[in-house]
């Protein structure tokens, strides 16, 4: 089954390290289900003056998922959100194709 929906995972610039790792695991799970995932960083108030914080956050997420995801859209601002879109990578597509075969036998 290919699922063409785009799911969104949001975080703020002041997210803790463990919380960021939990969000990254959620993104990985959504990618294994076949969805594309928009990872958004929300800026509030004066945080907009420091886009490098959001860029670093998205860079960390992308590095953690580099084996499992393809960067479909590079990080860019959409209003108060800095967002990137990740698509399931070749390693996840192969896993998804192998599972139904083992279920049939």
C-alpha positions in Angstrom: 0.0 0.0 0.0 1.4 3.4 -0.8 0.1 6.2 1.3 0.5 9.6 -0.3 -0.6 11.7 2.6 1.6 14.3 4.1 1.7 14.2 7.9 3.1 17.0 10.1 5.2 16.9 13.2 5.6 20.3 14.9 8.2 21.4 17.5 9.3 24.7 19.0 12.8 26.1 19.1 13.2 25.5 22.8 12.5 21.8 22.6 14.6 19.6 24.9 17.0 17.0 23.5 15.0 14.0 24.7 11.8 15.5 23.3 13.5 16.1 20.0 14.6 12.5 19.9 11.0 11.4 20.6 9.7 13.5 17.8 12.4 12.1 15.5 11.2 8.5 16.4 7.6 9.6 15.5 8.8 10.9 12.2 10.6 7.6 11.5 7.4 5.7 12.3 5.3 7.8 10.0 7.9 7.3 7.2 7.8 3.5 7.7 4.0 3.7 7.3 4.7 5.2 3.9 3.6 8.8 4.6 5.6 11.9 3.7 6.3 14.0 6.7 6.5 17.8 7.1 8.7 18.6 10.0 7.9 22.2 11.2 9.6 24.4 13.8 7.3 27.1 15.2 8.8 30.5 16.1 7.1 32.6 18.7 7.7 36.3 19.3 11.3 37.4 19.0 12.4 33.8 18.3 12.0 34.7 14.6 15.1 36.8 14.8 17.2 33.6 15.3 16.4 31.3 12.4 19.7 29.5 12.9 18.3 27.8 15.9 15.4 26.3 13.9 17.8 25.4 11.1 20.1 23.5 13.5 17.1 21.7 14.9 15.9 20.6 11.4 19.5 19.7 10.5 19.7 17.4 13.5 16.4 15.7 12.6 17.6 15.2 9.0 20.9 13.8 10.1 19.2 11.3 12.5 17.0 10.1 9.7 19.5 10.3 6.8 19.4 6.5 6.2 15.6 6.3 6.3 14.4 9.5 4.6 14.9 11.5 1.5 14.8 15.3 1.8 12.1 16.2 -0.6 11.9 19.9 0.3 14.8 21.8 2.0 14.0 23.9 5.1 12.3 27.1 4.2 10.1 29.7 6.0 6.3 29.5 5.7 5.1 32.3 7.8 6.2 31.7 11.4 7.1 28.1 10.6 10.4 26.8 9.3 9.5 23.5 7.5 11.0 20.7 5.5 9.4 17.7 3.9 10.8 14.2 4.2 9.8 11.3 2.0 10.4 7.6 2.8 13.9 6.6 1.7 14.9 3.6 -0.4 15.7 1.5 2.7 12.1 1.9 4.1 10.6 1.2 0.7 12.5 -2.1 0.5 11.3 -3.1 3.9 7.7 -2.2 3.0 7.9 -4.4 -0.1 9.4 -7.4 1.7 6.9 -7.6 4.5 3.8 -8.6 2.4 5.8 -11.4 0.7 6.7 -12.9 4.1 3.1 -12.6 5.2 1.8 -14.5 2.1 4.0 -17.6 2.7 
